[in-house]
């Protein structure tokens, strides 16, 4: 096993906003703070956010557009120097913490994700809020979730869901004071050449299943659907796996999955996010996780905002009641 401290940093596909560009985004986010009384989960606020998003700096819009066309070999877009709120409250400590009212940081991340698709949430996850807090929670240390602090295994976000997000955005509001917590990402485009021919063939076959967590009705009487881990073009596939929740159905599938896990380990990059850094992950090409760390629970712990986006909004209509943004 490779030590997490040895993962190389990700340097490709990074956009560094100038201070003037940062101020442009901040002014747009301030406008959104007044839209629809700041109720960022409302259709009216989202409509205002769509209108504001197209007015972001041209350099940022171009980078997002290019990433949407082709996420590149690493499948991650890093935007640095985004505005966050001048005075942050203490890092939230409650399980299921979310952001319901518009802030500078919430407006900034939503505007970026709206240039990749439409933002969505899941009714059973963090009460269906569009902007969610990723923070450590006391008593959840060993959980394989955003509230835990043990090493989070690599996974496709919401891998079990038929309408999982195409993009995942993580905006850092407060850096981990210990310096240990880092976002880990690995692209299937990097891992694929490391696989044997037999492993590739097996991973393209429907010989795996992924459990839903209890909050989404997991561990029920109906087994999850069988699926392939790799799908699409053989030379450039999408990936669908959660190394904590995906199970191989036979010995050959287990060997292939273990080989893929090892390849992802070798392809992993670690991102040390600092305040104002936004990492956008192409959830079709990239698995992600997190290094282990030791939270303090004193209000100074690592704090990220998380937002999901789907490229094909119509595809998920069957799971969205009243054509809203929250999926069942």
TIVEX-505588 format. One record per residue (C-alpha): residue in three letters; x, y, z. Coordinates in steps of 0.02 Angstrom, whole numbers, padded with zeros to 5 digits, always signed. Each point is the difference from the previous one (the first is absolute). Example, Ala and Ser with C-alpha at 12.3 -4.5 7.8 and 13.67 -1.06 7.14 Angstrom:
<pts>
ALA+00615-00225+00390 SER+00069+00172-00033 
</pts>
This chain:
<pts>
UNK+00000+00000+00000 UNK+00066+00171-00049 UNK+00005+00127+00140 UNK-00119+00146-00029 UNK+00144+00120+00031 UNK+00083-00065-00159 UNK-00143+00046-00117 UNK+00056+00133-00124 UNK-00088+00167-00008 UNK-00118+00037-00144 UNK+00065+00142-00108 UNK-00097-00016-00163 UNK-00162+00091-00043 UNK+00022+00137+00131 UNK-00073+00174-00017 UNK+00069+00138+00111 UNK-00119+00147+00009 UNK+00077+00172+00015 UNK-00057+00108+00143 UNK-00106+00105-00118 UNK-00081-00157-00071 UNK-00031-00061+00176 UNK-00087+00164+00038 UNK-00109-00020-00155 UNK-00060-00169+00063 UNK-00024+00071+00175 UNK-00113+00140-00065 UNK-00106-00126-00094 UNK-00014-00107+00156 UNK-00051+00152+00100 UNK-00140+00032-00125 UNK-00058-00178+00027 UNK-00002+00029+00187 UNK-00143+00122-00031 UNK-00091-00106-00130 UNK-00156-00094+00058 UNK+00036+00055+00178 UNK+00159-00105-00008 UNK-00097-00165-00001 UNK+00127-00094-00105 UNK-00104-00160-00014 UNK-00144+00094-00080 UNK-00036-00002-00189 UNK+00006+00191-00001 UNK+00175+00004+00076 UNK+00062-00132-00121 UNK-00070+00100-00146 UNK+00096+00152+00062 UNK+00157-00107+00019 UNK-00014-00062-00180 UNK-00010+00180-00060 UNK+00147+00054+00107 UNK+00110-00148-00047 UNK+00018+00054-00181 UNK+00073+00166+00060 UNK+00150-00077+00087 UNK+00174+00047-00066 UNK+00035-00060-00177 UNK+00157-00095+00051 UNK-00100-00102+00125 UNK-00144-00031-00120 UNK+00121-00058-00135 UNK+00088-00121+00119 UNK-00166-00074+00056 UNK-00059-00017-00179 UNK+00159-00090-00051 UNK-00012-00115+00150 UNK-00181-00041-00044 UNK+00055-00046-00176 UNK+00144-00108+00059 UNK+00049-00024+00181 UNK+00177-00048-00051 UNK+00108-00143+00063 UNK-00026+00041+00185 UNK-00185+00044-00008 UNK+00013+00140+00129 UNK-00015+00189-00020 UNK+00078+00101+00140 UNK-00056+00182+00018 UNK+00103+00102+00123 UNK-00036+00167+00084 UNK-00189-00008-00006 UNK-00084+00118+00124 UNK-00064-00066+00165 UNK-00082+00096+00142 UNK+00112+00126+00088 UNK-00051-00060+00172 UNK-00035-00185+00021 UNK-00095-00073+00145 UNK+00070-00148+00093 UNK+00010-00159-00103 UNK-00168-00091+00017 UNK+00002-00155+00107 UNK-00176-00072-00024 UNK-00031-00156-00103 UNK-00084+00043-00166 UNK+00053+00183+00004 UNK-00055+00103-00152 UNK-00004+00178-00067 UNK-00177+00063-00030 UNK+00029+00187-00016 UNK+00105+00083-00134 UNK+00177+00050+00046 UNK+00149+00056-00104 UNK+00075-00175+00000 UNK-00166-00087-00038 UNK-00034+00119-00144 UNK+00174-00026-00072 UNK-00004-00190-00002 UNK-00178-00009-00068 UNK+00042+00121-00142 UNK+00149-00106-00052 UNK-00098-00163+00005 UNK-00143+00078-00099 UNK+00122+00024-00144 UNK+00021-00190-00005 UNK-00183-00047+00010 UNK-00144+00016+00122 UNK+00028-00014+00187 UNK-00091-00140+00091 UNK-00013-00080+00171 UNK-00070-00161+00071 UNK-00149-00004+00116 UNK+00076-00132+00114 UNK+00168+00087+00011 UNK+00021+00152+00112 UNK-00186+00040-00010 UNK+00009+00037-00186 UNK+00100+00162+00017 UNK+00090+00058-00157 UNK+00151+00067+00096 UNK+00064-00122+00130 UNK+00135+00014+00132 UNK+00140-00127+00003 UNK+00065+00005+00178 UNK+00060-00126+00129 UNK-00130-00052+00129 UNK+00042-00067+00172 UNK-00049-00181+00018 UNK+00008-00030-00188 UNK+00189-00017-00012 UNK+00002-00176-00071 UNK-00145+00023-00120 UNK+00031-00013-00188 UNK-00088+00166-00029 UNK+00036+00185-00013 UNK-00022+00012+00190 UNK+00139-00126+00037 UNK+00185+00030+00023 UNK+00077-00170-00036 UNK+00064-00020-00177 UNK-00149+00010-00116 UNK+00011-00136-00131 UNK-00001+00047-00183 UNK-00172+00004-00078 UNK-00115+00067-00134 UNK-00116+00123+00085 UNK-00171-00081+00034 UNK+00055-00149-00104 UNK-00157-00098+00044 UNK-00121+00130-00071 UNK-00063-00013-00179 UNK+00010+00189-00012 UNK+00163+00032+00091 UNK+00080+00171-00031 UNK+00111+00030-00152 UNK+00101+00131+00094 UNK+00046+00026+00181 UNK+00061+00168+00065 UNK+00094+00021+00165 UNK+00039+00178+00055 UNK+00115+00025+00149 UNK-00059+00129+00126 UNK+00122-00047+00138 UNK+00161-00100-00016 UNK+00035-00148+00113 UNK+00109+00075+00137 UNK+00097-00163+00018 UNK+00047+00001-00184 UNK-00040-00185-00015 UNK-00172+00000-00085 UNK+00017-00003-00188 UNK-00118-00040-00142 UNK+00062-00151-00099 UNK-00048-00025-00183 UNK+00043-00131-00130 UNK-00053-00004-00182 UNK-00048-00158-00094 UNK+00092+00075-00148 UNK+00161-00017+00100 UNK-00044-00168+00076 UNK-00060-00090-00157 UNK+00174-00028-00079 UNK+00057-00084+00162 UNK-00133-00137-00013 UNK+00026-00171-00075 UNK-00106-00050-00149 UNK-00095-00126+00106 UNK-00040+00130+00133 UNK-00063+00122-00132 UNK-00115-00130-00076 UNK-00068-00050+00169 UNK-00031+00177+00058 UNK-00107+00031-00156 UNK-00114-00145+00049 UNK-00151+00008+00116 UNK+00080-00094+00144 UNK-00011+00131+00139 UNK-00130+00083+00110 UNK+00005+00157+00107 UNK-00095+00018+00162 UNK-00093+00160+00043 UNK+00033+00074+00173 UNK-00138-00019+00131 UNK-00058+00180-00028 UNK-00043-00045-00179 UNK-00087-00163+00046 UNK+00152-00113-00005 UNK+00007-00173+00077 UNK-00181-00031-00050 UNK-00085-00158-00062 UNK+00025+00045-00185 UNK+00180-00028-00057 UNK+00085+00142-00094 UNK+00011-00017-00190 UNK+00150-00089-00075 UNK+00113+00113-00101 UNK+00169+00015-00086 UNK+00136+00108+00076 UNK+00063+00061-00168 UNK-00122+00054-00135 UNK+00000+00091-00165 UNK+00147+00011-00120 UNK+00128-00138+00034 UNK+00144+00121-00027 UNK-00077+00141+00104 UNK-00132-00070+00120 UNK-00100+00073+00141 UNK+00023-00078+00172 UNK-00129-00048+00130 UNK+00068-00067+00164 UNK+00002+00029+00187 UNK+00138-00101+00082 UNK-00097+00001+00163 UNK-00171-00047-00072 UNK+00029-00089-00166 UNK+00008-00190+00010 UNK+00067-00122-00128 UNK-00112-00150-00037 UNK+00135-00128-00035 UNK+00186-00032+00024 UNK+00050+00066-00171 UNK-00096+00160+00030 UNK+00083+00019+00170 UNK+00172-00017-00078 UNK-00042+00130-00133 UNK-00068+00120+00129 UNK+00156-00020+00107 UNK+00108+00035-00152 UNK-00100+00157-00036 UNK+00016+00058+00180 UNK+00189-00021-00010 UNK+00005+00096-00164 UNK-00100+00143+00075 UNK+00118+00001+00148 UNK+00146+00027-00118 UNK-00096+00135-00095 UNK-00057+00096+00154 UNK+00035+00185+00023 UNK-00023+00093+00165 UNK-00074+00175+00005 UNK+00040+00108+00149 UNK-00148+00119-00014 UNK+00018+00172+00078 UNK-00134+00131+00027 UNK-00070+00057-00169 UNK+00053-00158-00093 UNK-00136-00092-00097 UNK+00031-00175-00066 UNK-00123-00057-00134 UNK+00004-00188-00030 UNK-00070-00085-00155 UNK-00094-00139+00090 UNK-00007-00107-00157 UNK+00188-00012-00017 UNK+00069+00026+00174 UNK-00012-00086+00168 UNK+00039+00102+00154 UNK+00031-00021+00184 UNK+00090+00086+00143 UNK+00153-00028+00108 UNK-00023-00033+00186 UNK+00017+00142+00125 UNK-00035+00045+00181 UNK-00140+00129+00023 UNK+00002+00114+00150 UNK-00188+00038+00010 UNK+00039+00175+00062 UNK-00073+00102-00144 UNK+00162+00006-00099 UNK-00014-00165-00095 UNK+00001-00023-00189 UNK-00159+00065-00082 UNK-00052-00029-00180 UNK-00158+00040-00098 UNK-00060-00140-00116 UNK-00112+00021-00152 UNK-00053-00126-00134 UNK-00041+00032-00183 UNK-00071-00107-00140 UNK+00036+00032-00183 UNK-00166-00075-00060 UNK-00135+00073+00111 UNK-00140-00084-00096 UNK+00072-00173+00035 UNK-00038+00017+00186 UNK-00177+00067-00020 UNK-00074-00166+00055 UNK+00085+00021+00170 UNK-00041+00184+00025 UNK-00170+00039+00074 UNK-00091+00149-00076 UNK+00149+00027-00117 UNK+00101+00068+00146 UNK+00186-00019+00033 UNK-00011-00135+00135 UNK+00011-00182-00053 UNK-00082-00146+00090 
</pts>
